[in-house]
Amino acid sequence: MTTTEKIANAKKRIDELERLIKYWNNSYHDEAKIINFTRKIGNKVA
């Protein structure tokens, strides 16, 4: 992989992360998008 390809891939990842951050920031203020997941925690012995 050339340096140019590495830079292009890094830019794609940065763009994707920026889109995710914008989505998370918007959904933080939008109560309709908040989902509460219940978790079962059991006692597990090895």
C-alpha positions in Angstrom: 0.0 0.0 0.0 1.4 3.3 -1.0 1.6 6.4 1.2 -1.1 8.0 -1.0 -3.5 5.1 -0.4 -2.8 5.2 3.4 -3.6 8.9 3.5 -6.8 8.4 1.5 -7.9 5.6 3.9 -7.1 7.7 6.9 -9.2 10.6 5.5 -12.1 8.2 4.9 -11.9 7.0 8.6 -11.7 10.6 9.8 -14.8 11.5 7.8 -16.7 8.5 9.1 -15.7 9.4 12.7 -16.8 13.0 12.2 -20.2 11.8 10.9 -20.6 9.5 13.9 -19.7 12.4 16.3 -22.3 14.6 14.7 -24.9 11.9 14.9 -24.1 11.2 18.6 -24.2 14.9 19.4 -27.6 15.2 17.7 -29.0 12.1 19.3 -27.9 13.2 22.7 -30.4 16.0 22.5 -33.1 14.0 20.9 -34.9 11.9 23.5 -36.7 9.9 20.9 -33.4 8.3 19.8 -32.4 7.2 23.3 -32.8 3.5 23.9 -32.5 1.9 27.3 -31.1 -1.6 27.2 -31.6 -3.9 30.2 -28.7 -6.1 31.1 -28.8 -9.3 33.0 -25.8 -9.8 35.2 -25.5 -13.3 36.6 -23.1 -14.8 39.1 -20.6 -16.8 37.1 -18.0 -19.0 38.7 -15.0 -20.2 36.7 
